[in-house]
Amino acid sequence: MPRINLDTIAQTNATGYPAAYADIVAGRWVRRLGSATDLTDFGVSMSC
């Protein structure tokens, strides 16, 4: 598998948490690596 250039993957702070928990993760930024590597059976994220 070739190396992944992390700088080409956008950071996001979108969350799927319910509103009651959204404040807890509000400052969290991640890069979703699964789509960049064509993974389909599980997800991979990197905290930024």
Steps between C-alpha positions, in 0.01 A plus 500: 500500500639842412553764766221740576580870481302625802518859378270407209222376733274773631453544873144508631332563830160364393356254746221246513462529876158590642455864603543411868859391433598735217661755736739235634653438156458854360876569480589165344640501147555180303609378161290218356753258355261225389376672186853604402610136510182345353420313822142372503472257792602738779588863558832655594548850636798696620456763770663829418 
